[in-house]
Amino acid sequence: MALSAHELMNMAPVIPVIVVHDVKTAVPLAESLVAGGLPVLEVTLRTPVAMEAMRAMQSVSGAVVGIGTALNGSDLRAAKEAGAQFAVSPGFTEELGATAHDIDLPLLPGIANSADIMRAHAQGFKALKFFPASQAGGPSMIKALGGPFIDAVFCPTGGVSADNAADYLSLSNVLCVGGSWVAPKQKIADADWAGIEALAKAAASLPR
């Protein structure tokens, strides 16, 4: 049985936002992140090899792999066919919501304000990505949104780093954060898997 978006958000305090340029790095990168305590992996659809990288990562024991930067229903259907266990989008449309329900793919839709949340709620989505977090108001905005939207939970992404992740995770309506700092481009290029595992361990130990 597939995990819900809410369940995925509860698995670790940080969901790595991953950009893969070379498929050969996919498996060792996933192994390092999972070994460090971050099993939920979001592979963004920002490179030509993203879908292939996601499929490769599925071979890693303990990894829960999905796609990010899903922009439309076609992205969701392609991800589902490739074995994605969830999807993340930067925004929300009725098409995305309807397709996610139709193909039974857990979706973490992006929202930035009250109107976005109301549209997502209307299609049954209560677990949401707050994006771009720092530009959209940061922790104070998420705290304010908790007033009218008592059943919404958030994964802030965008400008979240090791320096400010704890500020977000201290909020009762934040279950996890998304960030790329645990899989830096240079460490991937250098094949510094031990360094990435160390970053993952530090992220996995963040209180929430």
GUNU-307489 format. One record per residue (C-alpha): x, y, z. Coordinates in steps of 0.5 Angstrom, whole numbers, plus 500, padded with zeros to 3 digits. Example, Ala and Ser with C-alpha at 12.3 -4.5 7.8 and 13.67 -1.06 7.14 Angstrom:
residues 2
525491516;527498514;
end
This chain:
residues 208
500500500;503507498;505512503;501518504;504525503;503526511;506519512;512521508;513528511;514524518;519520516;525525517;526532518;529534512;527531505;533532500;532536494;536533489;539535482;542529478;546531472;550524471;546518472;552514475;552518481;544517483;545510487;551512491;548519492;542515495;546510499;549516502;543520504;539514506;545512511;545518514;538518516;534521510;530516506;525520503;529523496;526528491;529528485;527534481;525534474;531539472;535535468;534530462;537524466;532526472;527520471;533515469;536517476;530516480;529509477;536508479;535510486;529505487;534500488;537503494;534499500;530504505;530509500;523512498;524516491;519521488;520526483;520534484;518540480;512536477;508542473;503538470;499531469;503529464;509529469;505526474;503520469;511519467;513519474;508514476;510509470;517510472;516508479;515514483;513513490;510521491;511527487;512534489;510541485;512548486;505550485;498547485;493546479;486543478;489538473;495536478;490535483;485531479;491527476;494525482;488522485;486519478;493515478;493514486;500518486;501522493;502529491;505534496;503541492;506547492;503553496;505560497;499564500;492563503;488562496;493557494;491553500;484554499;484551492;488545495;484544500;478544496;481538492;483534499;490536500;492538507;499536506;503542503;509544500;510552502;514555496;519559496;519559503;524565505;521569499;514568501;514570508;519565512;517562519;512568521;508567515;507559516;505561523;500566521;497561516;496556522;491560525;485559519;488553517;488548523;489542519;494544514;501541515;507544511;514542508;517549507;522549501;526554498;532558501;531553507;538551509;542548515;542555518;535556519;532549518;531549526;526555525;521552521;522545524;520549531;513550528;507545530;505546523;511544520;513536519;519537515;523541510;526541503;533543502;539542497;544543502;545536504;546534497;551540494;553540487;560540488;560534493;556530488;561532483;567530487;564524489;564526496;559521499;562520506;561528506;554528504;552522509;555527514;551532512;545528512;546525519;546532521;540534518;536528520;538530528;534536527;529537532;522538531;
end
